[in-house]
Amino acid sequence: METLKAIFTRRSVRRYRPDPIPDEIMQNLLRAAMSAPSAGNEQAWQFVVVTQRALLDRIPAIHPHAQMLTEAQAALLVCGDLQREEHRGYWVQDCSAATENLLLAAHDQGLGAVWVGVYPREERILPLRELFRLPETVIPFSLVPIGYPTEAAMAEDRFNLERVHFNQW
Ligand SMILES: Cc1cc2nc3c(=O)[nH]c(=O)nc-3n(C[C@H](O)[C@H](O)[C@H](O)COP(=O)(O)O)c2cc1C
């Protein structure tokens, strides 16, 4: 898919068919995530690939806006790795860029996905850290449920010239 077309047509997808996701497609998504820019190329991220039904089904009890996990075939937990951080505080931007790349790659591959926010909410970070046995220095940042969409989502043009300031405010 052409890049701009992918960006303009990506939408959050929260309903999925039960078809499994081939391993090579999951690897493409991870490669896309790791192709993201990061501060000084620090790549302060880690990814947990979640495919076990029992784990996916436990997430809605932890996160109030993650009901779609019960239908998703898989989810990728994007985490910040403080031990890999070279530029203090920038792991958040690294993980944001990786998450957006994941969403665009999923869309390109005919998959549906949605950014489920975790960081900076402590009440989501702590139980997810426990569920996935993350070390103390690894912070769950976002969760991206993935599956083949039940229906095509409508593109939405959000271009708004009122939010654009030329040279000075
Ligand atoms: C930081 C962040 C956190 C989000 N958290 C959730 C969430 O917890 N659950 C959810 O269903 N969608 C979540 N979303 C998706 C937004 O609701 C969605 O991107 C927004 O409504 C725009 O719709 P679109 O993605 O279809 O363009 C989140 C998005 C971002 C960027």
The ligand as an SDF file (V2000), in Angstrom:
LIG
                    3D

 31 33  0  0  0  0  0  0  0  0999 V2000
   -2.5740    7.3270   23.5680 C   0  0  0  0  0  0  0  0  0  0  0  0
   -3.7980    6.6320   23.0350 C   0  0  0  0  0  0  0  0  0  0  0  0
   -4.5480    5.8530   23.8720 C   0  0  0  0  0  0  0  0  0  0  0  0
   -5.6750    5.1610   23.3940 C   0  0  0  0  0  0  0  0  0  0  0  0
   -6.3370    4.3090   24.2230 N   0  0  0  0  0  0  0  0  0  0  0  0
   -7.3790    3.5990   23.7420 C   0  0  0  0  0  0  0  0  0  0  0  0
   -8.0290    2.6470   24.5700 C   0  0  0  0  0  0  0  0  0  0  0  0
   -7.6620    2.4450   25.7270 O   0  0  0  0  0  0  0  0  0  0  0  0
   -9.0470    1.9200   24.0440 N   0  0  0  0  0  0  0  0  0  0  0  0
   -9.4750    2.1200   22.7520 C   0  0  0  0  0  0  0  0  0  0  0  0
  -10.4330    1.4350   22.3390 O   0  0  0  0  0  0  0  0  0  0  0  0
   -8.8840    3.0340   21.9360 N   0  0  0  0  0  0  0  0  0  0  0  0
   -7.8480    3.7640   22.4010 C   0  0  0  0  0  0  0  0  0  0  0  0
   -7.1920    4.6490   21.5730 N   0  0  0  0  0  0  0  0  0  0  0  0
   -7.6510    4.8360   20.1820 C   0  0  0  0  0  0  0  0  0  0  0  0
   -8.3750    6.1670   19.9920 C   0  0  0  0  0  0  0  0  0  0  0  0
   -9.6490    6.0980   20.5960 O   0  0  0  0  0  0  0  0  0  0  0  0
   -8.4820    6.4560   18.4900 C   0  0  0  0  0  0  0  0  0  0  0  0
   -7.2020    6.5170   17.9150 O   0  0  0  0  0  0  0  0  0  0  0  0
   -9.2010    7.7820   18.2240 C   0  0  0  0  0  0  0  0  0  0  0  0
  -10.5510    7.7060   18.6340 O   0  0  0  0  0  0  0  0  0  0  0  0
   -9.1640    8.1700   16.7420 C   0  0  0  0  0  0  0  0  0  0  0  0
   -9.7580    7.1660   15.9400 O   0  0  0  0  0  0  0  0  0  0  0  0
   -8.9500    6.3890   14.7940 P   0  0  0  0  0  0  0  0  0  0  0  0
   -7.7970    5.6590   15.4260 O   0  0  0  0  0  0  0  0  0  0  0  0
   -9.9610    5.4410   14.1840 O   0  0  0  0  0  0  0  0  0  0  0  0
   -8.4380    7.3870   13.7980 O   0  0  0  0  0  0  0  0  0  0  0  0
   -6.0730    5.3260   22.0320 C   0  0  0  0  0  0  0  0  0  0  0  0
   -5.2930    6.1230   21.1920 C   0  0  0  0  0  0  0  0  0  0  0  0
   -4.1540    6.7590   21.6730 C   0  0  0  0  0  0  0  0  0  0  0  0
   -3.2950    7.5640   20.7140 C   0  0  0  0  0  0  0  0  0  0  0  0
  1  2  1  0
  2  3  1  0
  2 30  2  0
  3  4  2  0
  4  5  1  0
  4 28  1  0
  5  6  2  0
  6  7  1  0
  6 13  1  0
  7  8  2  0
  7  9  1  0
  9 10  1  0
 10 11  2  0
 10 12  1  0
 12 13  2  0
 13 14  1  0
 14 15  1  0
 14 28  1  0
 15 16  1  0
 16 17  1  0
 16 18  1  0
 18 19  1  0
 18 20  1  0
 20 21  1  0
 20 22  1  0
 22 23  1  0
 23 24  1  0
 24 25  2  0
 24 26  1  0
 24 27  1  0
 28 29  2  0
 29 30  1  0
 30 31  1  0
M  END
$$$$
